[in-house]
Amino acid sequence: MKKNWLKISSIYVGTVIGAGFASGREIIEFFGIYGLKGIFGMTISGILFSILGSLLLLKIYTNKINGFDDLLYKIFGKHLSQVLDIIIIISLYTGFSIMISASGAIFKEELGMAYSSGVFFMIILSFIIFLFNIEGLSFINSILVPLLTIGIIFTAIYLNTMGEYDFYNINGVNLSHKGNFFTSALLYVGSNSLIIIIVFSSLFPLINSKKNAITGGLVGGFILYILGLSILLSMLIYYPNVINMDIPMLKITNYISSNYRKFYALILWCAIFTTAIANGSSFVNRFSNNKNKLIVSGIFCIISIPLANIGFSKLISFIYPVFGLIGFFVLIFILVKL
């Protein structure tokens, strides 16, 4: 029980890091477009992840929040919570579908297999994890998150020490439809806030002290910052070559070796999987109990396939900022009201 903060921080990292994060697509959309200024934006988001994550976990512990329904009702009341519930359900569904789409793309582009193979492989594994509640989520993240951390940091160190810098390339662009690096940082944290709120509200059984709550949030937020900064620096070095790519990190890992690119593809798939099960488990738990979980899990996996056919980068560039604005205000509102 004393090491529960490790489980909490692993779940935190596994919830946020996913196809958009580890692929570099999110990092370009929210930070890379501002060039060197994007580093300041990433730093702001890292601070917010640590502080807001710790505060939310602490609030959940002190108020004995045991589930997302409990959280919604205590904060928003009956009517407003119903509206927010619908928004979050849509967010979970789209989030899981985006991860499925990314899995299919990796199987097709990196393994030369059918797109559908990647889709169904992730669906089957996710379906199994859904049946084990928070224990399954905690176990899979405790295995995959260390692998993700090592792989991403090694990639960044190699590229930043062995790569050829072109300072013209890392200027990025000056304007973005998201505003500036500060507003982008807020939107980025917000785009992850809804799923963080949902997953954290189910962690009460793991939070056995205030110290574990605070430590788990701080460590998780710090790891997210280090990983995000590592990817951002790599993106800035090769910015002109990756700006329009769906999975830019796979492009720049070619500068290490073709074999390492395939290894990173495996790491990326693991990142996709951790976020997929975070979204999917939350959706399934919202509509199921012990008796019908098998049926609900199966139906959810099937209905997630159609949306997966929409382009990966298009979904990220449109859906993430929209839910980012909603999620950030919801998170702040919860922290103020609890």
VOPAGU-2260 file (C-alpha; in pm, 1 decimal, decimal comma):
REM VOPAGU-2260
SITE   aa  ch    i         X         Y         Z
SITE  MET   A    0       0,0       0,0       0,0
SITE  LYS   A    1     294,1     235,4      67,0
SITE  LYS   A    2     386,7     223,5    -302,1
SITE  ASN   A    3      39,1     305,1    -428,6
SITE  TRP   A    4     166,3     641,4    -552,0
SITE  LEU   A    5     364,8     446,5    -810,8
SITE  LYS   A    6      48,2     279,2    -936,9
SITE  ILE   A    7    -134,7     611,8    -938,5
SITE  SER   A    8     139,6     791,8   -1130,8
SITE  SER   A    9     161,8     502,8   -1379,6
SITE  ILE   A   10    -211,7     519,2   -1442,9
SITE  TYR   A   11    -184,3     898,4   -1479,2
SITE  VAL   A   12      89,1     872,5   -1742,2
SITE  GLY   A   13     -80,3     583,2   -1919,6
SITE  THR   A   14    -406,0     778,0   -1935,9
SITE  VAL   A   15    -256,2    1085,1   -2102,8
SITE  ILE   A   16      12,4     936,1   -2323,2
SITE  GLY   A   17    -138,3     781,1   -2632,3
SITE  ALA   A   18    -139,7     782,6   -3010,2
SITE  GLY   A   19    -132,9    1161,5   -3036,4
SITE  PHE   A   20     131,2    1206,6   -2767,0
SITE  ALA   A   21     383,0     932,8   -2844,9
SITE  SER   A   22     341,2     975,9   -3221,3
SITE  GLY   A   23     436,9    1341,3   -3190,1
SITE  ARG   A   24     118,8    1457,5   -3365,1
SITE  GLU   A   25     -29,5    1620,6   -3054,7
SITE  ILE   A   26     304,1    1777,1   -2964,7
SITE  ILE   A   27     330,3    1941,6   -3306,8
SITE  GLU   A   28     -32,4    2059,9   -3303,5
SITE  PHE   A   29     -10,8    2223,3   -2960,3
SITE  PHE   A   30     357,4    2315,5   -2920,8
SITE  GLY   A   31     580,2    2247,0   -3221,4
SITE  ILE   A   32     406,4    2506,6   -3439,4
SITE  TYR   A   33     545,6    2780,9   -3212,3
SITE  GLY   A   34     906,5    2674,3   -3256,7
SITE  LEU   A   35    1126,8    2741,6   -2954,1
SITE  LYS   A   36     838,2    2917,2   -2777,7
SITE  GLY   A   37     665,7    2581,1   -2770,1
SITE  ILE   A   38     913,7    2476,0   -2499,7
SITE  PHE   A   39     761,6    2738,1   -2270,8
SITE  GLY   A   40     417,5    2605,4   -2353,7
SITE  MET   A   41     525,5    2250,4   -2272,7
SITE  THR   A   42     670,1    2368,8   -1941,6
SITE  ILE   A   43     342,7    2538,9   -1851,8
SITE  SER   A   44     145,6    2224,8   -1933,4
SITE  GLY   A   45     387,0    2013,4   -1725,1
SITE  ILE   A   46     338,6    2239,8   -1423,5
SITE  LEU   A   47     -39,0    2229,0   -1468,5
SITE  PHE   A   48     -42,3    1849,9   -1504,1
SITE  SER   A   49     150,0    1815,5   -1176,9
SITE  ILE   A   50     -40,5    2072,4    -970,5
SITE  LEU   A   51    -392,7    2008,5   -1101,6
SITE  GLY   A   52    -342,5    1629,9   -1099,0
SITE  SER   A   53    -230,2    1636,2    -735,5
SITE  LEU   A   54    -514,6    1865,3    -631,0
SITE  LEU   A   55    -774,6    1649,7    -804,6
SITE  LEU   A   56    -643,9    1329,7    -643,8
SITE  LEU   A   57    -635,8    1500,6    -305,6
SITE  LYS   A   58    -993,1    1624,6    -347,6
SITE  ILE   A   59   -1109,2    1275,8    -445,0
SITE  TYR   A   60    -943,3    1130,0    -135,2
SITE  THR   A   61   -1067,4    1389,4     114,8
SITE  ASN   A   62   -1423,0    1385,4     -24,4
SITE  LYS   A   63   -1426,3    1005,1     -56,8
SITE  ILE   A   64   -1532,8    1018,9    -421,7
SITE  ASN   A   65   -1603,4     661,9    -526,7
SITE  GLY   A   66   -1684,0     670,2    -895,6
SITE  PHE   A   67   -1760,1     921,2   -1165,8
SITE  ASP   A   68   -2135,0     933,3   -1099,6
SITE  ASP   A   69   -2063,6    1025,9    -739,8
SITE  LEU   A   70   -1831,9    1305,3    -853,7
SITE  LEU   A   71   -2078,1    1450,7   -1103,9
SITE  TYR   A   72   -2371,4    1451,6    -865,2
SITE  LYS   A   73   -2180,0    1615,8    -580,6
SITE  ILE   A   74   -2037,4    1890,4    -800,5
SITE  PHE   A   75   -2293,1    1968,6   -1070,3
SITE  GLY   A   76   -2624,9    1848,8    -932,6
SITE  LYS   A   77   -2880,6    1636,6   -1112,6
SITE  HIS   A   78   -2959,2    1835,2   -1429,6
SITE  LEU   A   79   -2620,4    1983,1   -1521,0
SITE  SER   A   80   -2447,7    1653,6   -1448,4
SITE  GLN   A   81   -2667,5    1483,1   -1708,4
SITE  VAL   A   82   -2553,0    1727,6   -1977,0
SITE  LEU   A   83   -2189,0    1687,2   -1880,5
SITE  ASP   A   84   -2231,9    1311,5   -1869,2
SITE  ILE   A   85   -2337,7    1309,4   -2234,9
SITE  ILE   A   86   -2037,4    1522,1   -2335,0
SITE  ILE   A   87   -1798,8    1292,0   -2152,9
SITE  ILE   A   88   -1956,8     978,9   -2299,6
SITE  ILE   A   89   -1896,8    1122,0   -2648,2
SITE  SER   A   90   -1539,4    1208,7   -2550,3
SITE  LEU   A   91   -1469,7     853,5   -2430,7
SITE  TYR   A   92   -1619,9     701,4   -2742,5
SITE  THR   A   93   -1422,3     923,7   -2979,7
SITE  GLY   A   94   -1104,2     878,4   -2776,6
SITE  PHE   A   95   -1123,2     500,7   -2794,1
SITE  SER   A   96   -1204,2     509,7   -3165,9
SITE  ILE   A   97    -904,2     733,1   -3237,3
SITE  MET   A   98    -678,3     482,5   -3063,4
SITE  ILE   A   99    -825,3     198,5   -3270,2
SITE  SER   A  100    -759,6     397,1   -3587,3
SITE  ALA   A  101    -397,5     454,1   -3487,4
SITE  SER   A  102    -348,5      83,8   -3416,6
SITE  GLY   A  103    -475,4      -6,6   -3762,6
SITE  ALA   A  104    -243,4     250,0   -3922,0
SITE  ILE   A  105      63,1     109,9   -3744,0
SITE  PHE   A  106     -17,9    -247,0   -3844,8
SITE  LYS   A  107     -59,2    -136,1   -4205,8
SITE  GLU   A  108     237,1      99,7   -4237,3
SITE  GLU   A  109     494,9     -74,1   -4018,3
SITE  LEU   A  110     403,1    -443,3   -4032,8
SITE  GLY   A  111     258,5    -459,0   -4383,9
SITE  MET   A  112     -58,5    -617,7   -4246,3
SITE  ALA   A  113    -418,6    -527,7   -4313,4
SITE  TYR   A  114    -555,1    -218,4   -4140,5
SITE  SER   A  115    -834,6    -429,9   -3997,3
SITE  SER   A  116    -579,7    -659,4   -3830,6
SITE  GLY   A  117    -455,8    -375,8   -3609,9
SITE  VAL   A  118    -809,6    -267,6   -3532,6
SITE  PHE   A  119    -930,3    -610,1   -3424,7
SITE  PHE   A  120    -611,7    -694,9   -3236,4
SITE  MET   A  121    -649,4    -387,7   -3016,1
SITE  ILE   A  122   -1021,3    -445,6   -2973,9
SITE  ILE   A  123    -967,9    -801,8   -2851,9
SITE  LEU   A  124    -698,7    -705,2   -2600,1
SITE  SER   A  125    -900,7    -406,2   -2479,6
SITE  PHE   A  126   -1208,0    -624,5   -2438,6
SITE  ILE   A  127   -1013,1    -856,7   -2207,6
SITE  ILE   A  128    -883,3    -566,9   -1995,3
SITE  PHE   A  129   -1233,4    -416,1   -1967,2
SITE  LEU   A  130   -1347,0    -720,9   -1772,2
SITE  PHE   A  131   -1098,1    -662,6   -1488,1
SITE  ASN   A  132   -1197,5    -311,5   -1371,1
SITE  ILE   A  133    -933,5     -88,6   -1210,6
SITE  GLU   A  134    -709,8    -386,3   -1127,6
SITE  GLY   A  135    -660,7    -455,6   -1497,3
SITE  LEU   A  136    -590,7     -89,1   -1573,6
SITE  SER   A  137    -336,8     -62,9   -1291,5
SITE  PHE   A  138    -158,2    -385,1   -1391,5
SITE  ILE   A  139    -122,3    -305,7   -1761,0
SITE  ASN   A  140       1,1      49,1   -1691,9
SITE  SER   A  141     257,4     -71,4   -1436,5
SITE  ILE   A  142     411,5    -279,6   -1717,0
SITE  LEU   A  143     380,3     -51,9   -2018,8
SITE  VAL   A  144     450,3     294,6   -1873,5
SITE  PRO   A  145     815,5     220,4   -1777,1
SITE  LEU   A  146     873,6      80,6   -2126,9
SITE  LEU   A  147     722,2     391,0   -2283,3
SITE  THR   A  148     928,9     621,2   -2066,2
SITE  ILE   A  149    1259,1     449,9   -2146,6
SITE  GLY   A  150    1185,8     426,9   -2519,1
SITE  ILE   A  151    1080,2     788,8   -2565,1
SITE  ILE   A  152    1364,5     933,1   -2357,6
SITE  PHE   A  153    1626,7     719,6   -2536,8
SITE  THR   A  154    1490,6     830,0   -2875,0
SITE  ALA   A  155    1506,0    1195,1   -2776,4
SITE  ILE   A  156    1856,8    1172,5   -2628,0
SITE  TYR   A  157    1993,2     998,4   -2936,8
SITE  LEU   A  158    1832,3    1239,1   -3182,0
SITE  ASN   A  159    1929,5    1547,4   -2982,7
SITE  THR   A  160    2293,1    1441,8   -2939,6
SITE  MET   A  161    2355,1    1280,1   -3278,5
SITE  GLY   A  162    2121,4    1484,5   -3498,8
SITE  GLU   A  163    2226,9    1774,8   -3717,7
SITE  TYR   A  164    2070,5    2098,4   -3596,9
SITE  ASP   A  165    1934,4    2358,6   -3833,0
SITE  PHE   A  166    1828,7    2657,4   -3626,7
SITE  TYR   A  167    1619,7    2791,8   -3910,4
SITE  ASN   A  168    1405,7    2481,3   -3899,5
SITE  ILE   A  169    1324,7    2506,1   -3529,3
SITE  ASN   A  170    1164,4    2848,4   -3560,3
SITE  GLY   A  171     833,4    2682,4   -3642,1
SITE  VAL   A  172     555,2    2923,2   -3733,6
SITE  ASN   A  173     429,5    3230,9   -3557,8
SITE  LEU   A  174      54,1    3192,2   -3580,1
SITE  SER   A  175    -194,4    2918,4   -3498,1
SITE  HIS   A  176    -571,9    2888,8   -3481,1
SITE  LYS   A  177    -520,5    2786,7   -3115,9
SITE  GLY   A  178    -384,9    3132,9   -3026,7
SITE  ASN   A  179     -36,3    3128,4   -2876,5
SITE  PHE   A  180     182,7    2888,6   -2682,1
SITE  PHE   A  181      13,0    2983,3   -2353,2
SITE  THR   A  182    -343,8    2919,8   -2469,8
SITE  SER   A  183    -224,2    2605,2   -2647,6
SITE  ALA   A  184     -80,1    2479,3   -2318,3
SITE  LEU   A  185    -415,7    2536,7   -2148,2
SITE  LEU   A  186    -604,1    2364,5   -2430,5
SITE  TYR   A  187    -362,4    2072,9   -2424,2
SITE  VAL   A  188    -416,1    2013,6   -2053,6
SITE  GLY   A  189    -787,1    2062,2   -2107,2
SITE  SER   A  190    -801,2    1810,1   -2392,3
SITE  ASN   A  191    -681,1    1545,0   -2146,7
SITE  SER   A  192    -881,2    1670,4   -1848,6
SITE  LEU   A  193   -1205,2    1484,0   -1913,6
SITE  ILE   A  194   -1043,4    1141,3   -1928,7
SITE  ILE   A  195    -819,4    1230,9   -1631,6
SITE  ILE   A  196   -1124,0    1327,8   -1424,9
SITE  ILE   A  197   -1302,6    1006,3   -1514,9
SITE  VAL   A  198   -1007,7     776,8   -1443,5
SITE  PHE   A  199    -907,0     958,0   -1123,4
SITE  SER   A  200   -1260,6     933,6    -986,6
SITE  SER   A  201   -1222,6     554,3    -990,2
SITE  LEU   A  202    -888,5     556,3    -804,8
SITE  PHE   A  203   -1020,5     607,4    -451,2
SITE  PRO   A  204    -945,2     242,7    -358,6
SITE  LEU   A  205    -576,5     306,8    -443,7
SITE  ILE   A  206    -543,6     639,5    -261,1
SITE  ASN   A  207    -473,0     540,7      99,0
SITE  SER   A  208    -330,2     873,7     218,6
SITE  LYS   A  209    -295,8    1241,3     130,8
SITE  LYS   A  210      73,8    1184,8      71,0
SITE  ASN   A  211       3,5     915,2    -189,5
SITE  ALA   A  212    -248,7    1142,2    -363,8
SITE  ILE   A  213      -8,8    1437,1    -385,0
SITE  THR   A  214     297,5    1229,6    -473,2
SITE  GLY   A  215     113,9    1030,1    -739,8
SITE  GLY   A  216      -5,5    1349,5    -909,2
SITE  LEU   A  217     329,1    1528,8    -890,2
SITE  VAL   A  218     532,1    1233,7   -1016,3
SITE  GLY   A  219     283,7    1156,0   -1293,4
SITE  GLY   A  220     278,3    1518,2   -1407,8
SITE  PHE   A  221     658,7    1541,7   -1400,0
SITE  ILE   A  222     698,4    1225,7   -1609,7
SITE  LEU   A  223     448,2    1361,0   -1862,6
SITE  TYR   A  224     650,5    1682,6   -1883,7
SITE  ILE   A  225     981,0    1500,5   -1940,1
SITE  LEU   A  226     827,7    1278,5   -2207,4
SITE  GLY   A  227     651,4    1567,9   -2380,0
SITE  LEU   A  228     965,3    1781,6   -2378,4
SITE  SER   A  229    1171,0    1490,8   -2515,2
SITE  ILE   A  230     935,2    1448,2   -2809,5
SITE  LEU   A  231     906,3    1823,6   -2869,1
SITE  LEU   A  232    1283,0    1873,5   -2895,5
SITE  SER   A  233    1300,9    1591,4   -3148,4
SITE  MET   A  234    1011,8    1741,6   -3345,6
SITE  LEU   A  235    1178,7    2084,4   -3358,7
SITE  ILE   A  236    1502,8    1944,8   -3501,7
SITE  TYR   A  237    1325,7    1778,5   -3793,9
SITE  TYR   A  238    1026,9    2013,1   -3809,1
SITE  PRO   A  239    1002,3    2068,2   -4189,1
SITE  ASN   A  240    1017,7    1693,0   -4251,3
SITE  VAL   A  241     741,7    1595,3   -4008,7
SITE  ILE   A  242     498,2    1887,7   -3984,2
SITE  ASN   A  243     235,3    1726,1   -4208,4
SITE  MET   A  244     281,0    1362,2   -4106,0
SITE  ASP   A  245      26,6    1157,5   -3910,6
SITE  ILE   A  246     297,6     977,4   -3712,1
SITE  PRO   A  247     603,1    1208,1   -3719,5
SITE  MET   A  248     803,5    1018,9   -3456,4
SITE  LEU   A  249     818,9     712,7   -3680,1
SITE  LYS   A  250     969,7     930,8   -3951,6
SITE  ILE   A  251    1250,0    1069,5   -3738,1
SITE  THR   A  252    1333,5     732,3   -3577,7
SITE  ASN   A  253    1461,6     638,7   -3923,8
SITE  TYR   A  254    1757,9     863,9   -3841,4
SITE  ILE   A  255    1853,9     604,6   -3579,2
SITE  SER   A  256    1789,2     290,7   -3787,3
SITE  SER   A  257    1508,7     112,2   -3967,6
SITE  ASN   A  258    1507,8    -160,5   -3703,7
SITE  TYR   A  259    1474,5      94,7   -3426,3
SITE  ARG   A  260    1182,6     249,3   -3612,7
SITE  LYS   A  261    1000,8     -82,0   -3582,6
SITE  PHE   A  262    1090,4    -100,9   -3214,0
SITE  TYR   A  263     949,8     247,6   -3160,4
SITE  ALA   A  264     637,6     145,0   -3351,3
SITE  LEU   A  265     590,2    -120,8   -3083,2
SITE  ILE   A  266     639,7     139,7   -2809,9
SITE  LEU   A  267     392,2     367,9   -2984,6
SITE  TRP   A  268     136,8      88,8   -3005,5
SITE  CYS   A  269     175,3      33,4   -2630,4
SITE  ALA   A  270     107,8     403,0   -2574,1
SITE  ILE   A  271    -203,0     377,7   -2787,7
SITE  PHE   A  272    -316,3      74,7   -2591,7
SITE  THR   A  273    -281,4     241,0   -2249,4
SITE  THR   A  274    -498,3     534,9   -2359,4
SITE  ALA   A  275    -747,0     308,7   -2534,5
SITE  ILE   A  276    -812,1     105,4   -2221,6
SITE  ALA   A  277    -836,9     423,5   -2011,1
SITE  ASN   A  278   -1111,6     559,0   -2238,5
SITE  GLY   A  279   -1278,9     224,6   -2297,0
SITE  SER   A  280   -1277,9     110,0   -1933,9
SITE  SER   A  281   -1436,8     436,3   -1825,3
SITE  PHE   A  282   -1708,4     405,4   -2091,2
SITE  VAL   A  283   -1783,5      41,5   -2008,9
SITE  ASN   A  284   -1794,5     106,2   -1633,5
SITE  ARG   A  285   -2040,9     388,0   -1694,3
SITE  PHE   A  286   -2299,0     153,7   -1851,1
SITE  SER   A  287   -2230,5    -183,8   -1693,2
SITE  ASN   A  288   -2233,7    -383,3   -1373,5
SITE  ASN   A  289   -2085,1    -719,6   -1287,3
SITE  LYS   A  290   -2370,0    -906,3   -1456,0
SITE  ASN   A  291   -2376,6    -736,1   -1795,4
SITE  LYS   A  292   -2016,5    -616,5   -1832,0
SITE  LEU   A  293   -1938,6    -884,2   -2091,1
SITE  ILE   A  294   -2223,7    -771,3   -2316,8
SITE  VAL   A  295   -2161,1    -398,6   -2271,9
SITE  SER   A  296   -1789,6    -441,6   -2343,4
SITE  GLY   A  297   -1860,6    -634,6   -2661,0
SITE  ILE   A  298   -2114,8    -384,3   -2793,0
SITE  PHE   A  299   -1886,3     -89,9   -2717,2
SITE  CYS   A  300   -1594,0    -247,4   -2903,6
SITE  ILE   A  301   -1809,7    -310,4   -3210,4
SITE  ILE   A  302   -1968,0      36,5   -3231,2
SITE  SER   A  303   -1625,6     200,9   -3200,2
SITE  ILE   A  304   -1509,1      68,1   -3536,3
SITE  PRO   A  305   -1696,1     308,1   -3774,9
SITE  LEU   A  306   -1541,9     627,1   -3633,0
SITE  ALA   A  307   -1197,1     470,2   -3661,0
SITE  ASN   A  308   -1219,0     506,5   -4039,5
SITE  ILE   A  309   -1183,4     885,9   -4013,7
SITE  GLY   A  310    -829,8    1021,5   -4056,2
SITE  PHE   A  311    -611,6    1016,8   -3746,1
SITE  SER   A  312    -463,2    1366,3   -3778,5
SITE  LYS   A  313    -801,4    1518,6   -3870,2
SITE  LEU   A  314    -958,4    1382,6   -3553,7
SITE  ILE   A  315    -675,6    1516,9   -3337,3
SITE  SER   A  316    -669,6    1865,4   -3493,6
SITE  PHE   A  317   -1048,5    1912,4   -3459,4
SITE  ILE   A  318   -1174,1    1706,3   -3165,3
SITE  TYR   A  319    -889,2    1765,0   -2917,9
SITE  PRO   A  320    -910,8    2148,7   -2907,9
SITE  VAL   A  321   -1291,7    2135,1   -2870,9
SITE  PHE   A  322   -1278,6    1895,6   -2578,2
SITE  GLY   A  323    -974,5    2085,1   -2450,4
SITE  LEU   A  324   -1178,8    2399,0   -2392,3
SITE  ILE   A  325   -1459,4    2205,1   -2224,8
SITE  GLY   A  326   -1227,9    1986,7   -2018,6
SITE  PHE   A  327   -1017,1    2269,8   -1878,4
SITE  PHE   A  328   -1315,8    2461,5   -1743,7
SITE  VAL   A  329   -1473,1    2145,0   -1604,6
SITE  LEU   A  330   -1150,0    2057,4   -1421,6
SITE  ILE   A  331   -1114,4    2405,5   -1270,0
SITE  PHE   A  332   -1482,7    2404,4   -1168,3
SITE  ILE   A  333   -1441,6    2070,4    -990,3
SITE  LEU   A  334   -1131,8    2183,9    -802,4
SITE  VAL   A  335   -1308,1    2499,2    -687,4
SITE  LYS   A  336   -1631,4    2329,8    -581,1
SITE  LEU   A  337   -1494,1    2019,0    -405,5
